[in-house]
């Protein structure tokens, strides 16, 4: 079993900041890419940011320059620093990771339970 646990969401005023974290645990041999997605009510889930094992990051245009994704490899953890938050950023944020559960095993995508981010005055 592989689990991804997110934390750091909450209510923040426009212009504020939050830092999300996601820690992977369980049967893990290796993790390839990790990323953050979000889904607002009535909208499709969209990629916010992703990061490879080599540290190459990719961002949605809507968050570029405001959000920063990073990893701590020894902790199997990915972070999302969100600055200059806007009401449009309100959504449930989900962590995603491509995990190989054992040596020689196939790589699968796993998802966290989601953490709510609400940006409102």
Secondary structure, 3 states (H helix, E strand, C coil): CEEEEEECCEEECCCCCEEEEEEEEECCCEEEEEEEEEECCCCCCEEEEEECCCCCEEECCCCCCCEEEEEEHHHCEEEEEECCCCHHHCEEEEEEEEEECCCCCCEEEEECCCEEEEECC
